[in-house]
Amino acid sequence: MFRLEDLVTVARRENNPKRKYLYVNPLQGKHIPVSPALAMGVFSETAARVRARYPGERLLVIGFAETATAIGAALALMAGNASWYYATSREDIPGAEYLFFTEAHSHATEQRLAVNGLDAAVAGADRIVFAEDEVTTGNTIMNIVGLLRERYQDQELRFGIVSILNSMSDTRLRELQEQGVYCDYLLRIPFQYRIDSVDRDTYLRTAAEPLSDSGAAVPVFRTEGYWNARLPAPVPEIRTLTERFTEEAMGYLDPAGIPAGARVLVLGTEEFMYPGLSLGARLEQERPDLQVRFHATTRSPIEVSPDPDYPLHSRETLVSLYDRSRRTFIYNLERYDRVLAVTDAAPCPEGLGSLVAALRKHRNTNIALVKWGDFQ
């Protein structure tokens, strides 16, 4: 069982007057490097809530970009009764049509849910369950519920919400339950828990512009059998393709050739998280003598601080691998003996160069990239 202090730290958003704070989960595998087994343990306990709430129901699980994409995929694969899974996105999917909605407090307010393939997923499920890292009011999710009810007016859709953390009021929880929307969670936290702590920390100035790299090129490997998590897919297909990706990527890592005690980082990119986490968990399982960590780049601009109780201590600005006009970030980089970045981008040279430069700045020299599919 996980404790509150295991799953909740508070950070300050950069230049965000709508909401100054952000909950950062040290075990989620997004902003902070984590043992993949610990992250999977959190997701497994959360998935157990889904199994207990909806026994015998076929579920369509929808994760939230970008922070909860790994959570959603893991829940769908671990729950045992999920039939379909996909995630919301902020990316432009070629040929897709969308339902658009907003997150009022986010740094990037526009979200979208692709409707390509959604009819089949809805027809093959008894309930739609939204998976998040933290739910504060449920307003964003209820925006999507309204859009889906409008789209499927002739069907009696059923919904649920599952999250690692929930800070809704008792009144709000009752309101949603009266609307037939159950809320399950791993831990309940008070509304605006410890948010004033961000006013007491000392913050560091970080570089606004990305680094560029002119050193030796890094190896880029390609795996086949791509699954795009931004479009609905049957859970058995997702499982098979993810296992195939993991198997191929393990071949690139060559676990037998890594010395005992070595530190290995598997790094995801933005919305592309679960395949890398799955790879890290497999490596950790096969080589328990290694120190394996996973986290991911992100669009979220967050302040960093030297204060020991603050969660984020360093930040590097990157060019997105997906879009050279977009700035992304990576937090708490350290030195590792091996680094394997995983992405579904057709990485732009500026993006790959800035990522490699940031890794080399932190004295990482053994770097490779595994590319799955061709999202763009």
C-alpha positions, 0 to 999 in steps of 0.5 A: 500500500502506498502512502500519501508522501510516496505519491504527492509532492507539490511544484510551481508552474511557470507563469501560470496565473490560472493555477500556480501549483502542480502535483508531481508524483515521484512514482508515476514515471513522468517528471522524476526518474523512477524504478519501472517496477515501482511505477507499475506497482502504483498502476497495478493497485489502481487497476485493482480499483477498476476490477472491483468496481466493474466486475464483468463489464467490458471497458473502454479506457481513455487516458489523458495526455500527456501525463496519464498516457502511461497510467491509462495504458497500464490500467487497460492492460492490468484491469483484466476487463478492458476491451479497448484503450486510447488516449486524448492528445494534443497532437494533430493526427493525420486524417483524424476527426476530433471532439475538442475540449479544454483544460482550464488550468493547463499550460496547453488548454486544448485537448482532443479526442479522436473519433476515428474508430470510436464507434467500434470501441463504444459498441464493444464496451459496456462502460467508458472509464477515464484514467487520470493521475489526479482529479481535482473537480472532474470538470474536464472529464465531464466536458468530454462526457457531455460531448460523448452523450451528445454524439451518442444520443441514441445510446445509454452510455455509462461512465467512470473515473479512476485516478491515482489521486483525487481531491474532489469535495464530498459534495462533488463526488455525490453529484457525479455519482448521482449522474451515474459517474463513479469515481475511484482512486488510490488515495484521497487528498485534501483540496489544494493540499500543501499548495502554499508550500510553493511560495516558500521555495527558492527557484533557479533560473534556467536556460530559455533556449535549447542546447544544440549538439554538434557531437557524434551522431547517436545510433537510431534503431527502428522497430515494427508493428506500431500501435498509435495510442491516440486512436482506439485499439483492442487491448489484446492487440495493444498487449501483443504489439507492446510485447513485440516492441519490448522484445525488439528494443531489448535486443538493441539494449543487449542486456547481457552486455551491460555490467552489473550495477550499471545505471540505465535510463529508458526515456520516453517522449511527451505522450509516448510513455507506456512502451518505454516504461514497459521496456524498463520494467522488462529490463529490470525484471531480467537484470535485477542487478542493474539500476534502471530508471524511467521518465519522460520529456514533457510540455509542462514548464515547471519551476526548479529549486535547490530546496531538498524537499522540492521535487524538481532540481534541474530543467533542460529546455528541448526542441520537441522531437515532434515539432521544431516550433515547440519547446519541451522540457526534461527534469532531474537528469542524471548521469547513466551508464546507458541511455535509451530514448524511445519515441514514436516521432519521426524526430526532427534534427533539431529535436534530436540534437537538443535531446542529445545535448541535454543528455551529454551535458549531464555526462551521458555518453552511451546514448541510443534512440529507438523509434517505433512507427512513424507517427508524423 
